[in-house]
Amino acid sequence: MYHKPVMLRECLEGLNIKPDGVYVDITFGGGGHSTAILEQLGEGGQLFAFDQDQDAQANVPDDARFTLIPHNFRHLKRFLKLHGKRKVDGILADLGVSSHQLDVPERGFSYRFPADLDMRMNQHGERTAANILNTYSADDLQRILSQYGEVRNARTLARALTHARDQAPFRSTDDLIAVAENLARGNRNKYLAQVFQALRIEVNEEIDTLRDMLTQTLDILAPQGRLVVMSYHSLEDRLVKNFLRYGSFDNQPQKDFYGNIHRPFKLITKKAVSATPEEIKENNRARSAKLRIGELA
């Protein structure tokens, strides 16, 4: 399967789907969540989906109620407006990399396969993982390894990477692994996964993109519209948590002129929802998933 959807039942319940509603799946991928949403929509319902990865176009359902927008979801408001939609009833985001992207060796997302250091979700994008490794300063490499990969010895690894590229530029996943695995703390595979994750997030500007998308939901969601976000990284989850609580990202409540706290969302989930042990056993990707749901006040 291209991608087995995580917490499918919980996501659908979170969207609180109305048969004639308008919904957006901003991470279409293999279409698992979208297919399930369409099953709950009536003839008058509509579903828009975003995916900048051209591989996703092979999964488009033959359904007049469905529209795929082949662009980055950070342009959510702009493209919905182009399709005549200023307000929608629900938005679903399943963040991170898909199983398909990890399992296609030539995409370079995984340490499991020899490949070019690519990692672009948009295959027409200019920046690759190789570009980053060969041009970023040691300080910038340390920053992304620490923030996005939570690599404990990020400083040591960053210095080792800049030293290695002085001998020969990074081109393949094997080039990166040859340097990184010698500095692995604890489990080798987990360490490499953290390093690859950090580079992938930087290549695709995933944190800035998430901020842009979340901010736009305040204008796009109709009253009582639902925002359902599933993240797989603590930094992403923290952004979603703060945004749903305060409508901002700095963990500080927004106050009006009189000092009253403004909370744009009603929290449907007080705490992040995790997958059941049974689902994690069947789908390892669910292990780190955190689901949060808010309803626009």
Protein Blocks (a to p, Z undefined) as FASTA:
>chain_A
ZZacehklmmmmmnopafkbccddfblmnommmmmmmmmpcfkbccddddfbfklmmmpc
cdfkbccdfbdfklmmmmmmmnopabdfbdcddehjdfklmmmmknopafkbgcddehpa
blmbmbdfklmmmmpcfklmmmmmmmmnopaklmmmmmmmmmmmmmoccfbfklmmmmmm
mmoghjfklmmmmmmmmmmmmmnommmmmmmmmmmmmmmpcghiacddddfbfklmmmmm
mmmmnopanopacddfkopacdfbacfblbacdddfklmmmmmklmmpccdddddZZ
